[in-house]
Amino acid sequence: MLKPPPARLENGLLLVVAAALIDGDRRVLVQQRPPGKPMAGLWEFPGGKVDPGELPEAALCRELHEELGIAVEAACLAPATFASEALGERHLVLLLYAVREWSGVPRAQHATALRWVRPIELHGLDMPPADQPLIALLDALI
Ligand SMILES: Nc1nc2c([nH]c(=O)n2[C@@H]2O[C@H](COP(=O)(O)OP(=O)(O)OP(=O)(O)O)[C@@H](O)[C@H]2O)c(=O)[nH]1
């Protein structure tokens, strides 16, 4: 079945939601983008594009279930920060939520690998350009 195109705001912005899953040791979960996808090999926060007509929080709960096999209540998504960055010919707006409660054990469903890292370690990972400004903010947040 053909997937509907991702949500674009009227002005052409591409809306993406992502989660900083934070565990009891102040570590955050990142996943490695698989081969065949744009930016393959880079580490990112789990998440994805918001579908047409979908609320951002519903999209993120859906993506976390699809990508990690975990269940997250929308009420457990705490707005953390955002990124705004040119992405090829488009412009990406990425909403990052902090998540401290979920059900299940995160396991990579599509990603090449998962890693739990301290915020300081994010500086040493290859991440998409949009994520760079998020790293220092996360350090302060966690
Ligand atoms: N999930 C996620 N996407 C990010 C991050 N940083 C960043 O630039 N992006 C970009 O945001 C877009 C998200 O698209 P995606 O391909 O992961 O979305 P998706 O899961 O809906 O994939 P699909 O289109 O294959 O179904 C990509 O262009 C990705 O490179 C990040 O930290 N997490």
The ligand as a MOL file (V3000), in Angstrom:
LIG
                    3D

  0  0  0     0  0            999 V3000
M  V30 BEGIN CTAB
M  V30 COUNTS 33 35 0 0 0
M  V30 BEGIN ATOM
M  V30 1 N 14.0630 10.6130 13.7200 0
M  V30 2 C 14.9520 11.5930 13.5400 0
M  V30 3 N 15.0220 12.2200 12.3380 0
M  V30 4 C 15.9470 13.1780 12.2270 0
M  V30 5 C 16.7930 13.5510 13.2960 0
M  V30 6 N 17.6110 14.5710 12.8910 0
M  V30 7 C 17.3020 14.8280 11.5880 0
M  V30 8 O 17.8030 15.6590 10.8530 0
M  V30 9 N 16.2840 13.9820 11.1920 0
M  V30 10 C 15.7200 13.9560 9.8460 0
M  V30 11 O 14.3090 13.9760 9.9000 0
M  V30 12 C 13.7770 13.1240 8.8850 0
M  V30 13 C 13.0060 12.0230 9.5680 0
M  V30 14 O 12.6720 11.1440 8.6140 0
M  V30 15 P 12.7420 9.5640 8.7800 0
M  V30 16 O 13.1790 9.0400 7.4700 0
M  V30 17 O 13.4990 9.1350 9.9700 0
M  V30 18 O 11.2290 9.3750 9.0410 0
M  V30 19 P 10.3270 8.1080 9.0210 0
M  V30 20 O 10.6940 7.2240 10.1770 0
M  V30 21 O 8.9450 8.6670 8.9580 0
M  V30 22 O 10.8180 7.3430 7.7150 0
M  V30 23 P 10.1260 6.8550 6.4010 0
M  V30 24 O 9.9040 8.0770 5.5520 0
M  V30 25 O 11.1750 5.9370 5.8400 0
M  V30 26 O 8.8570 6.1630 6.8100 0
M  V30 27 C 14.9450 12.5880 8.0980 0
M  V30 28 O 15.2110 13.4250 7.0040 0
M  V30 29 C 16.0750 12.6690 9.1250 0
M  V30 30 O 17.3440 12.7270 8.5360 0
M  V30 31 C 16.7030 12.8770 14.5410 0
M  V30 32 O 17.4290 13.1170 15.5210 0
M  V30 33 N 15.7540 11.9000 14.6080 0
M  V30 END ATOM
M  V30 BEGIN BOND
M  V30 1 1 1 2
M  V30 2 2 2 3
M  V30 3 1 2 33
M  V30 4 1 3 4
M  V30 5 2 4 5
M  V30 6 1 4 9
M  V30 7 1 5 6
M  V30 8 1 5 31
M  V30 9 1 6 7
M  V30 10 2 7 8
M  V30 11 1 7 9
M  V30 12 1 9 10
M  V30 13 1 10 11
M  V30 14 1 10 29
M  V30 15 1 11 12
M  V30 16 1 12 13
M  V30 17 1 12 27
M  V30 18 1 13 14
M  V30 19 1 14 15
M  V30 20 2 15 16
M  V30 21 1 15 17
M  V30 22 1 15 18
M  V30 23 1 18 19
M  V30 24 2 19 20
M  V30 25 1 19 21
M  V30 26 1 19 22
M  V30 27 1 22 23
M  V30 28 2 23 24
M  V30 29 1 23 25
M  V30 30 1 23 26
M  V30 31 1 27 28
M  V30 32 1 27 29
M  V30 33 1 29 30
M  V30 34 2 31 32
M  V30 35 1 31 33
M  V30 END BOND
M  V30 END CTAB
M  END
